[in-house]
Amino acid sequence: MVKRNKKAVVESSVKSGITFGSALAMVISYANWHSVGWAIFHGLLSWVYVIYYLLRY
């Protein structure tokens, strides 16, 4: 029972992190490029774009 709860917490955290990463990437992208198309593309890249942005700028 304990292992099952830990697994659920980990899965929930991972899903939340992916969702937050996508939203953050889209906001950063739209703020920089003012383009919905680029925002969607960067949202699909998620954390990859966020890390790139932090390293680049």
N, C-alpha and C positions, 0 to 999 in steps of 0.2 A: 504494500500500500504506500509506503514512504517513497519508494522508487518511482511509482506512478505519479505522485504529486510533484516530485522534482522534475520529472520529464515534462509534465504539463507546464510548469513554470518556465523551463528552458525554452520550450516551443513557443510559448506566448511572448517571451522576451525577444526571441529571434524575429518573430513576425512583427512585433512593435518596432524593433530596430530597423527592419527593412522598410517598413512604412514611413518611419520618421526620416530615414535616409533619402527616400524618394521625394518626400515633401520638401525637405531641405534643399536637395539638388534642384528641384523645380523653382523654388523661390529664388535661390542664388542665380540660376540661369536667367529667369525672367527679369530680375533686377539688373543684370548686366547687359543682356542682349535685347530686351523688350520684344521677345518673340515667343509666341505660344508653341510653335513648332519645335524650337530649340529647347524650351522648357520640358516638353513631353519627352524628347529624345534624351535629355540629361536626366530626367526622372527615371527613365528606363535603366540608365547606367547607375543610378542611385549613389551609393557610397563611393564608387570609383570617381565620379565627377566631383563630389564634395572634397575628397582627399586631393585630387588634382588642383582644385581651386585653392585649397589651403596652401599647397606647396608652391603654386604658381604666383599667387597674389598675396 
